[in-house]
């Protein structure tokens, strides 16, 4: 119902078909948390990306799929740069990161030993 140039948002949303209704902020938060899960989240991203049941959810899932693809491409590029910088010596590349992952591995070993 129009009132001084404003319209009733709920009335307009209820007239939309289900697949075009907007996702609430809590809905986006829930999908974001779901997509953050390591393996299950990636599977849901793929399923929702090709699903045609809800347009907004499909677009949000495609955005996350694009982020996964860009992150993977960036990892490939960075790894290649490190590899070629060290003359193709993979052990030298791994030794570059040794100060970062050694404490994590040691902590994990301590937790397992307890």
N, C-alpha and C positions, 0 to 999 in steps of 0.2 A: 504494500500500500504506500503510495507516495504521500509525503508530508514535507512541504517546503523544500522540495528538491532532493529529499533523502528517500531511500527505499528500504524496505524491510529485508535485511540480508537473509534471514532464515527462510522467509517466504520464497525468495529467489533461489536459494540453494535447494529447497525441497522440490522445486520444479525441474531441476536438472536430472538427467538420467544418472544412475548410480555410478557409471564408469567415468563421468565427468565432474563429480562432486569434489571439492577441494579437500585436501588432507589438513587436519588441524596441526597446530604446533606440537602437541603431544604425540600425534601420529608420526610426524617427521622425527621426533626424538626417539620414538620406539623403533622406527625403521633404521635410524642411524645406529642405535645400539645393536640391533639385529645384524646389520651389515658389518659391524666391528668384530663379530665372532669369527675366529680364524677360518675354519673350513665350512661350517654351516652357513655363515654369513655370505661367503663367496658363492655357495650354491644358490642361496636365495636371491643374490644379485643377478645371477644368470637367469633364474626362473622368472623373476619379476621383470627382467629386461625384455624377455620375449613374450611375456604374457600380455594379452590385450584386454584384461578385465578391468583395469583401472588406469587411465591415461596418466594421471599425476604420479602414481606410484611407479609406473613404467619409466617415466622420464627421470625420476629420482634414482631409480636403479641403474639406468643407463649412464647417468652422471657418475655414479660410483664405479661402474664398469670402466668408464673412460679413465677415472683416477687410477684404477688398478693397472690398466694398460700403460698409462704414462709413467707410473712408478716403476713398473717392470722394465720399460724402455730406458728409464734413467739409470736403473741398476746395471743394465747391460752396458750402457755407455760408460758409466763410471768404472765398472770392472775392466772394460777394455782399455780405458785410459791408464788405469793403474798397471795393467798387465803389459801394455806396450811401453810404458814409462820405465819399467824394470826389465826391459829386453826380453819379454816373454817368459820370464822365470816366475812360475806360479808360487813357489815357496817364498820368494822375496815379497810378493804381494801379500801373502798370508802373514809374513813376519811384520809387515807394516801395521797390521791390526792386532798383533799379539798383545801389546800393552792394554788394549781395550777389552779383549775377550778373556784373557787369562784370569783376572780377578773374578769374573762371573763364573767361569768354570770351577775355580777353587771354591767359591761359595756353594755352588751346586754340589760339589763333592762332599763338602762339610755337612750339608743338609742331608744328603743321602746316607752318610756314615752315622748320623745320629739315630 
